[in-house]
Amino acid sequence: MNNKKKFKNDIILAVIVIAVAAVGLLLLNIFKTEGSFAVIKIDGKETERYPLSVNTEVVIETGDNGRNTLVIEDNKAFMKDANCPDKICEGHSKISYKGETIVCLPHKVVIEIVADEATDELDAVV
């Protein structure tokens, strides 16, 4: 009898956790905003910024003979090519929403989508 009660409680807990996760995911999708620029950072420092509204292809040269090719088309950015050993950044999906990133760890390259500074608002003031 005690095992049945534990099983029932486990089921209730699992349903609650799944419901909370689903609500959180729904809220994230409702409040995400389109980005305006793809910012290129190498070793944590911003090097270039490109508007998502202009189709372009950029070759990113890093130290140690590192080379990545960023493509921006149809208001989305993706990594077309990289000469790093793992090529994980090439497999990343296209990004276009504020806060999304593509990372190439071997080359220390980060592509981040940001909103236009003129329309970017503060979330809170402390």
N, C-alpha and C positions, 0 to 999 in steps of 0.2 A: 504493500500500500504506500509506503514511504517513497519507493522508487517512482511510482506513477506521479506522485505530487512533484518530485524533482523534475521529471520529464516535462510535466505541464508548465512548470515555472521556467524551464529552459526555453520552451517554445514561445512563451509570452515575452521573455527577454529578447529572443532573436527577432520577433516581430517588431518590437519597440525599436531595436537598433536599426533594423532595415527601414522602418518608417522615418526615423530621424535622419538617416542618410539620404533617403529619397527627397525629403523636404529641403535639406541643405543643398542638394544638387539642383533641385528646381529653382531655389532662390538664386544660386550662382548663375544659372542660365538666364533668368529673368533680368538680372541687374548688370550683366556684362555689357560693355560698351565697345563700339568699333574704334580701332586705333587709327592714328593719322600718319605715324612715322615708324620706320624700322630703324632702330638705333643699333649701331655696331660698337661693341665694346671688346677691346683686346686687353687681356690681363687686368680687367676691372676698370679700364679707362675708356671713356667714349672717344671714338676716333671719327666716326661719320654718322650722318643721319639722312635717311632718304624717305621722301613721301610715298605712301602706299598708293597714291592716286596716279603715279607715273610709272609705267612699265619700264623696268631697267634690269640690267645684269651687272653685278659688281664682283670683281675678283678681289678677295681680301688676302693680302700678303702679311704673314706674321714672321717672327723670327724663326730660326731653325728650319728654313725652307718650307714653312707651313703655308698652304694655299687652300682657301675655301671659295666657292662661287655661290653668291647669294643672288636669287632671282626674285624680282617683285613683278607680279602680273595679276591683273584683275583684283586689285586691292588686297592681295595676299602675298606673304613672303615664305620662301622655302630655300633650303640648301640644296643646290643642284649637284654640286661636286665638292669633294674634299680629298686631300691626299694624306689624311691621317690613317692609321692602321685599322681602326675599328669601324669607321664610316657610319656611326650611329646617327650623326646629325643629318646624313642624307636620307635616312629612313623616317625622320620626323615628319609629321603631317604639316600642311600649310597653316600658317598662323596669321590672324588679322585682328584679334581682340586685344584690348589694353591689358598688359600684364603677361601675355603669353611670351614664351621664350624658346629659342633653339640654342643648344649649347654644344660646342665642340671642345671637349675637355683636353685632348692632346694639344690643341693649338691655343687654348685659353680664349676662345672666341665665344661671345654671347650675342645673339640677336634678340632684341627685346622690342615689343610693340608698345608704343606710348601714344597717348592722346595729344591733341594740339594743346599747347600751353595756354592759349587764349580761352579755350573752352574747358580746360581741366579745372575742376573745383576741389576745394578741400573737403575731406570726409568729415573732419571734426576739428574743433579748436579746444585746446586744453588751457 
